[in-house]
Amino acid sequence: MQRAGYWLVVLGTVLSFCHGTYVPITQAKVDGLPVKYADKEFLVKQKFFFEILRHLHQPIAFEEYLPYTSRWVTDPSKYTNYTEVAEFIQTYEQGVLKKGQIFTIYNYWYAKETVQLYRFFENAIDWDTYYKNVVWARANLNEGMFLSALTLSVLHRKDLQGIVLPAIYEIHPHLFFDGDVFQDATNKRALDPNYGFYANKRNNLALANYTAWFATQFYGEGSLSYFTEDVGLNSYYYYFMMDYAPFLGGDKLGLKNDRRGELYLYMYQQLLARYYLERSSNGLGPIQELTWEAPISTGYYSMLRYWNGVPFRSREANFLWRPYDPIKLNGLKAYEERVRQAIDLGYVVTRDGQRISLRQPEAIDIVGNLVSGSVDSVNVDYYKMIETSARMILAQGDYYGSPSEVWPGVLMHYETSMRDPVFYQFYQRLLGFYSDFKSYLPPYTVDELQFKGVEIKGVSVEKLFTYFEPFDVDISNGLGFNYGGEHSTWNFSVYARKQRLNHKPFSYVLNISSQYAGKGVVRMYMGPKMHSLSQLQYMKKLFVEMDQYMVDLVVGDNQIKRNTRDFYYDIRDRTTYSELYMRIMKAYKGEEPFVLDMSEVHCGWPDRLLLPKGQPNGYPLSFFFIITPYYPPKVPQFSTFDTTYTCGTGSGSKYIDALPFGFPFDREINFSNFATKNMHFTDVLVYHVDGNQTNESH
């Protein structure tokens, strides 16, 4: 859940060249605090993206864009690198994935075409060229490929930083809600022409249930469906993978500046730790081991359907490998062995034959890039792409003939991966490289762990409650719409309602005694309750980092109060597609300012899922707090990007300090010196109650 420095708002003036940087031109003060507003030129862009993505699987219905649907901008002077543009055009003319066909980013050819399309967008030298080419691509290219390339360009082009796209679960709701939801909505529309247009949205609801209960109940995994199918959780993963897409990187984007490889491994370690706590609160045991020598015992049937009606590929229980799978498996095992040998030998071999030591703590970044197979790997030609190869085998969706034979399962989409229990089983296996690397580093010394003169004297935490609440998602973008009718598409809203997990906000108080005046950094973790400190050697990988922040200590007693609403990594719900479009249009027409308040941030952990579900009588957990000296990062935080409009991806200045992710749980523990005074464990209970039992402070 590492999200240090992630923020998002919209602002800026349009510059003539695409790779410029926005400067806010409208500022004011509200209650003494500075506030920024989006200007008109920026709102033109914001309006465009919301309109071009509306009803993605239908023809463009906005007349102002229709003149640009027949051809792209052909003038070479309109591109920063026309060679890359020419490569895409050549691929397009030879034939690419057609509209209406199933797209997956884990297919080699589809991914290659997506990258070329992204570069086609990226190389447009000005907004006029860019938006005309986007319109052409929207009208002529595969919908899934277009959306992926467009999203990548919005996230990574400097002149588009701050642009808000509709939430992915409202652009492509078919990847987040079961097929019966859309069937129910279609039936209701056939019987009632006003369905979707009622002022009271309760009359526009479609049936929505969690289906993993049915799909995996034999193994008990179905009890976790509220978590694994949560739209916020799956969106978090999707956006992380798009921010750090493995096929993008290099010096131009600078993703490696963010300790990319280390971040990759830590993100998965945190996901699995959080998943384990959810399993434990539901009475389930550890994550099942995955080996390539045995059948996959856990079957999965997602109940999802693509826009064209084709169901996602399923996997039966005790799945046996197909006759041609051993060939692919042998290759995959060879890739794994190459990385494992590099860690054990203590060095990695680069493309040009040089050796780089893996015995320094910062080398975790190299290992992470090796494992992920990103373009920032020092030798992807030799160490290959373990993750992609494994997903294609596990999902059983790769092709063995023409591209039209691709039939992806949920593991072949960022948006759906986390539904499948095998997702967690595979990444548990992959994280073996993480622990193998760390095992060669010495345990932290007392000097590295302690904060001289600083002691946490005590911690008090408010009572913890979780509950389920109804949550409505607008799925109307996934339903056909008649633009020739009397109704506006922006008044058309069909909602899928599910019960989702939430928690009552809580506060805690740290009481710290200090003989030192200056900056310190507090980290807060959540993990299983332990009966003895020695259990931490195994349990440390199951601790989830909940919060991280800087404090200014004074000599004497310090009392620090923190509320979950302030937690560093967490984000709130997104505004719905239509509602946000209405706000954009009001600002566009000059009726009200579009405040840059970071309310639509895409990069962060859903704050609703901060705590596991818990139990009626209380689920025991341990909260761990540590305060460390401030170790400045190489690049001061926020020094290279504006936190009011960008997540800072690729900036190199997202992080508070220079300590390793997961400190102090990232190495083997020497218990003779581990428990220093600047640490504190606190036992807590998480109570799960009915929604109407939570108090009014929520």
N, C-alpha and C positions, 0 to 999 in steps of 0.2 A: 504494500500500500504506500510505497514511497512516493510522495507527491511534493517534495519540498519546493516551495516557490510557485506552485501552480495557481494561476489566477487567470480570469478571462473577462474582458469587457470589450465594447466596441467604441472606436473613435477614429478620427483622422481625416486628413485631406487627401484627395486623389492626386498623385504625382504622375507626370507624364511617362515615367519609366517604371516598369513593374517591380523592380527590386529596390525601390525607395523605402523609406520608413515614415510612418505616420507621425504627425505632430498635432496634438489636440489644439483646435482653434477656438473652441467655445468653453469657457470655464466660468464658474460662479462659486459662491459660498452659501451653503445651507447650514444654518445653526453653527456658523463659524468654521465649518469643515469644507474643504475644496471639493467641488463636484465637476465632473467632465461630461460633456454631451457630444453625441455623434453629430457631425455636420451633414449637410445635404448631399454632398458627393458620396460620402460613405453610405448614406442611407439608400442611394441609388443601387449600390452594390448589394446591400443587405436585402433589399426588395427583390432584386434579380434572382438571388439564390433561392429564396423561398418560393418564387414563382416557377423557376425552372425545374425544381424538384417535386412540384405538386403532381400527384398521380403519375409517378415515374413510368409506369407501364402503359400509359396512354400517350397518344400523340400530343405535342405541345399545343395548348389551347389559347395562349396569349398572343394576340395578333401582332403586337409590336416585335415579337421575336421571329415570326414566320419568314420574313425575307432572308434570314440567315441560315435556314435549314438545309439549303441545297449545296453549299460549298463552304470550305474553309478559306481563311485568308492566305493567299498564295504568294504574296510579296515577301521574298527572303529577307528584306531589310526590316521586317516587322518581328524578327526573332533574334534572340541573343546567340543561339547556336542552331543554325539552320540544318547542320548535318544530322542532329538528333531528330529534328522535325522531319527531314527527308526519310530517315529510317522508319519512322512511324507511318508515313504516307505509303512507303513501299510495302510494309506489312499489311496495311489496310487494303491496298489494291490487290495483294495476293490472296486476301481472304482472312477475316478474323471471326471471332465468335459472333454469331448472328443474334439479332434481337429476339427475345422470348426464350432463348436457350438458358440452361442452368449454368450459372457462373460460380466458380470457387477460386479463391486466391491461392489455394494449395495445389493447383494444377500448374505445371511448369510453363506451358504455352500460354495459358490465360494470364499468369503472373507477368510473363514477359510482355504480352500485349498491353497489360495494365500499366507497367512501368513506362513503356513507350508513349502511351496516351498521356500519362502524367507529365512526361517531358515535353510533349506537344503543348500542354497547357503551361507548363513552367517556363518555357522559352518565349512565350508571347511577350513582346517588349512593352506593351501598354494595355490599359484596360479595354480599349476598343477592340484590339486584336483578340484579347483573352475572351471576352464575353461572346464575341461572334463565333469563335471556335468552340466554345462550350455549347452554344445553341446548336451548332452543326453536329457535334458529337452526341448531344442529347437526342437528336432526331434520327441519327443513323447508326449508332453503336449499341451494343448489348447493354441493358439497363444496369446489371450488377457491375460490369466492368467500368461503365461510365461513372457510377456512384463512387466506386473505390478511387478512381483516378481524380475525380473532382474533390473528394474529401481530402485526399493527400495534398492536392494543390492548395486548398484553403488552409490546411494546417501548417504547411511548410513555406508557402510563398510569403516573402516579407511584406509585400504590399497588401496582403489579405489577412494579416494578423489582427485578430479581434473580431473578424466576421463570425457570426453565430449561424450555424446550420441547425435545421430542425433536429430534434433528438432522433438517433438512428432507429429507435423502436417505433417512431411514428413515420419515418420515411419508408422503412421496410418492415411493417408489423408482422408479415408472414414469418419472419425469422424469430419472432418473440411470442407468438400466440398460435395455439393449435388450429388445425384445419376446421374443426367443428365450430369455432368462433365465427369464421368468415361464412361458413355454410348457414349458420343461424342468422347472421346479419343479412345475407342474400335472400333467405326465405322471408324475413320480415319486410324487407324492401319490396319484394314482389307482391306482398299482401297489403302494404300500406305505403302509398306514395309520399306521405309526410314523414316517414321514418327517417331519422337523421336530421330533421329540421325542427323538431319540437324545442321550444324554449326551455322546458324542463328536461334536463339531460337524462333523467331516470327513464324517460320514454324512448331514449335512443340507445339503450344498453343492449349488448350482445352477450350471449352465454360465454363464460370463460371459467375454465377449471384448470387446476394443476393436474398434469397427466402422468408425471413420473411415478405417481402412486400406482398407477396401472402398469406402467412400462417396466418397472424394476422392483415391484413389491416383494417378489420371492426372496430378494437379498436384503430387504429392509431399506434400500436406498430411497424408496418412494417417500418416506417420511421427511426427506430433505428437499422435496420438490419446491417448497416455498422459498428456499434459499438458492438452489441451483437454477431455478427458472426465473428468479427475480430480474425484472427488466433493468433495474439500476445496476445490479452486479454484472450482468452480461454486457451492458453498455460500458461500464468501467473498463472491462477487459478489451472490448472492441476498440475504444479510443486509445488505450495504452498501446495496443498493437499497431494502430494507425500512426500514432505519434512516433513510434520507433519501429516502423515497418522494416523487416530484415533486409529487404531488397533496396532500401534507401540508406544513404550515409555519405561517407567520404568527407573531404574538406569543405565542400560546398554547403552541405546542410549542418555539419558540425555536431551530429548526434553523439559522436564519441566524446565530445566535451562534457557530456553529462554523466560520465562514468557509466557508459551505456551497458557494457558487459556485466558489471557488478549490479547495476540496477535491474537488468533482466533476471538474473538469478535471484536477487532479493525479492523482486516482485512475486515470483513463483513460490519462493519459500514462505512468504507472507500469506499468499492465497491458500496454500496447503495447510498452514497453521490455523488459519481462520476456518477453513473447511473442517479440520479435525475437531475444533471446539464445537462446531455446529453438530457434527456427528455425535460427539460425546454427550452433548445436552439432550440428544434424542435416544440415548442408550445404545448407540452403535459403537463398535470397536474400532481399532486402528484401520487406516486405509489399506486395502488389500494389496499384496505385492503383485507386480506384473513381471512376468518372465517371457522370453521369446521361445522357450522350449515347451510350454504347456498351453492348452486351450485357454481362451479368455472366458472365465466363468461367468462374468457379469454381462448379461445381455442388456440391450437397450432399444426401445422403440419410442421415438420422440413424439409421434402424433402430429408433427409439423408437416405442412405442405408448401411447396413452392407456389409462386404466383400462378404458374401454368397448371396447377392441380396435381403435379407429380409429388408423391409422398417422399420424404427423406428416406434414404436407405437405412434400414434397421440392422441390428445384430442380434442373433439368437444367443441364448445362454449356452455356455460351454462351447463357444465358437471354435471350430477347427479351421486351421489355415488351409487355404486353397492350394491345389497342386503346384501353382507357380509362385506362391508366396515365399517358400524357402529360399528361392534365388534372391529375392529382394531382402529377406531377413538376413541372409548371410552378408550382404553388402552393408546393411544397417549395423550388424554386430561388428563388422570390421571398422566402421566409422567410430563406433563407441570405443573400441579397443585403442584406436589411434589417440583419442583424447585422453583415455585413461593412462596410456603409456607416457604421454607427454607430462601428465601430472606426476606420475611416479618417478620418472627420470629427472624431473625438475627443470625441463626446458621445452620450448616449442620451436619448431623449425619454420621459418618464414618462406615465402615463395622463392626468394633468391638464395635459400640455403643457409641463412644466418640462424644462430641460436639465440633465443631470448629466455632469460632465467624466469622460472615460475616459483622461485623461493622468496620473493618479496611480497609483502601484503598487497601492494597495488597491482600485482599481476593477476588478481582476481578479475580485473577488467578484461584481460586478454583471454582468460578461461571462459568468461561469460560470452564473449564474442565468438569463440570457437564453438561452444555448445549451441548457440543460437544459429550459427551459420550465417551471420549478417555480413554485409559487404565490408564491414570494418574488421572482420576477422583477418589475422595476419597471414592466413593461408587457407582460404575456403576451398581451394582446389584439392588439397590433400585431406583436410579434416572434415570436409563436406558439410551437408546440412542435415544433421541428425533429426531435428524436430520435424522438418518437412517430410523426410522419408518415413518416419514413424507414423505420422498422422495419415499418410496415404495408405499405409498398410492397415492400420487400426480401423480406419473409417471404411475400408473396402470400397472406396469410391473412385480409385484411379482407373485410368482407361488402359486397354490393351489393344487398341486399334485406332479408329478415328476419334477426334475430340468429342464427337457427338455421343460417344459411348460413356462419357463421364456421368456417374450417378453418385453424387456426394452424400455422405452422412454428416452428422452434426459436427464432427471433429474437423471438417474441412471448411468451416466458416468461423471467423472470430466471434461473430454474434451468437453462435449456438454451442460452442465447444464446451462451455462449463455445465451444460445439462447432463453430459454423459459421465457416469462414474469412472470410466476408463481414462478420461482427461486427467483426473487426480492421480490415478494409479501410474500413468505414464510419467507425469512430471515429478512424482515421488522418485521414480527410477532416475530421471534426468538429474535431479538434485543431488544424486550420489556424487556427481562430479564436484559440486559445491562443497560438500563435506569432506571429500577426498583432498581437495586443495587446502582447505582450512586445517586439516589434520597435520599438515607438514609445517604449519606455523606454530611457534612456541606459545604457550598460554600467556595471557597478559600478566605483567608483573604488578606488584603493589603500586609502584609509581605510575603505571599506566592506568590503573583502575581508580585510584583514590583522588580526592580533591582536598589537598592539605588545608586544614583549618575549617572545613565545611562538613557539617553533619546533619543528616535528616533525622530530626528528633521524633517525628511522628506524622502520621497521615490519617485524616478522617475523610470517609467517603459516604455520600448520601446513599440511601437505599436504592437498589437497582431493580427496575421493573421493565419487562417487555410485554408486548401485546400484539395482536393482529388487528389491522384496520383495513377497510375497503379502499382500494386505489383504482382510479379510472384512467385508462390510457386511450387517447383518441386514435382509432385504427382506420379512420375514414380514408386515409391516403392509400390504403390497401384494398379499397373497394372501387369498382368502376363508377365513373361519374359522367352524366350526360351534360356536357357544357352547352348544349343547345337548348336546355330547358330554361324555365323561368327562375330557378334558384341559383344562387352563387355558391361556388364550391367552398368559399370561406365561411358560409353559414351551415355547411354540411358537416356534422360531427356524429360519428358512431363510436361508442365507448365500450371497451372491454373492461370488466371489473374483476379484480382479484383481491383476495385477502393477502396483505403483505405484512412482513415483520417490521415493527418499529419499537422504540424504547422511549421511556420518559427521560427527558434531559436531566442530567445530574451534575453536581459539582463535587469537587474534592478540595481539601485544604492541605498544603504541605507546610509543616513547621520546620524551619531550617535555622540552625545556629551557625554563624559564620564569623571567622576571624579575618576574613578577606573581603575587601570592597572592590567590586568589579563585575564583569560579565560571567555568567555561567549558562550552561545549556541543560535543560531538563528533558529527559526521555521517559515516557510512560509505556509500559507493556502490559499485556493481558495474557495469562496462560493458565494451564491446569493447576489445581491446588496440589501442593506437594506436602508429604508427611515428613520429609527430611531434606536438607539442602543437597545431599548427595544425589537425589533424583534429578537434579537440574542438568546433570551431564547428558541425560537422554531427553529430558523435557524441554531444554532450551530451544530446540528447533520448533517447538509448538507454541512459542510466545509471539504474540502479534503486537507490533508497534502501533499504539493508539494515538500518540501525540508526541510532539517535539517542539520546543520553543526556548527562546532566550530570556534570561532574567538578569536584572541588575541587583546584585547582592550588596547589602550594607553590613558593616561590622555590628554584630549583635544578633538579635532575633529577627528572622524574616518569615513572614506569613504570606504564602502564595495561594490564592484562590483561583481555580480554573473551572469553567463550565464546558460541557460538551459542545455547546454552540460555538465555542472558540477553538475547537480542536483543529489542528494544523492540516490534516490530510482529508478532511471530510467536506462534502458538498451537499447542497439541498436539491430538491426536485426541480426539474426543468419546466418552463412554461410550455403549454401545449402549442402545437403547430399553428392553429388558427388564431389563438389568443395572441401569440407573439407577432404574427403577421399583422394583426389589427393595430398593435402598438407601433410597429414599424411604419405602417401607413399613416397613422396619426402624426407621427414625427415627420414623415416624408411630406405631408401636406401642410406642415407648419402649425398643426393644432396643439401639439404639446412636445416638449423636448424628449429625446430618447436618452435617458440617464444611463451613464456608464457605471452600473452598480455591481457588476460581476455576478449577476443573478443567474446567468446561463452558462456558467463554467462547465466545461466538458471533462476536465481532467482531475478526477479525485474519487475517493471512496464514498459511496452513499452513506450519509450520516445515519440513516435508519438502521444500517447493518453493523453498527459499532459493536453491539453486544450479541452473543449467541442467544437463542430462544430462551434458554433457562428452563426451570421446572416449577410447578406450583409451590412446592415446599422449599424451593431455593436450590440453584445449581452452583456448587462451589467453584470458585476461581481464585487465582492469585493476581493481584495487581503489583507490578514491580516499578519502582521509581529509582532513577539515578540522576544525579546532577554532576556534571563534569566541567572542568575548565573550558573556556572558549578557545578552540583551536581553529584559527581562521582558515577558510578554504583557499585554494589557489587563486580563485577569482571571487572577490567579495559578493555576497548574495545581492541579487537584484541590480548589480552594477552594469549589466550589459543588456537589460531589457526593462520595459515598463510594465510593472505589475498590474497596471490598470487596464491592459488590453491584451495581454498574451500570457500563455502558460510558460513561456521561457524555454520551450523545447529546443535543444541545441545551443542554448545561450552559454552554458558552462558556469552559470552563476545562480543556480536554483537552490543550492544547499546551504543550510545554516552554518555548518562547520565541516571540518575535514575528516572526522572520525569515520571508520568503516560503517556501512549499513548494518544494522543489527547489533552494534556494540552495546553491551559486552558479551552477548550471547553467540557471537559469530566464530569463536574459537573454543578449543578444548579448555576445560576449566581446571585450574589447580586450586582445590578447595582449601589448601593451607593458607592461601592469601586472598581468596576471592571476596569474602564478605567485608567490604570496607564501609566506613561510616557514611559515605555519601550515597549508599544504596539503602533501599527499604522495600521489603515484601509486606503486603497487606492482604489478608484473606477477605473475600467478599462473597456474597450470594446473589444470584440473578433469579428473581422471581418472575414467573410467567403468569399473567393474569388476563382475564377478559378485558376487552377494550374499555368498557364502562367502569372498570374499577380503578383505572389510572386517575391520578389527581388532576386538578385543574391547571397545574403549572405547565402542562404540555401545550 
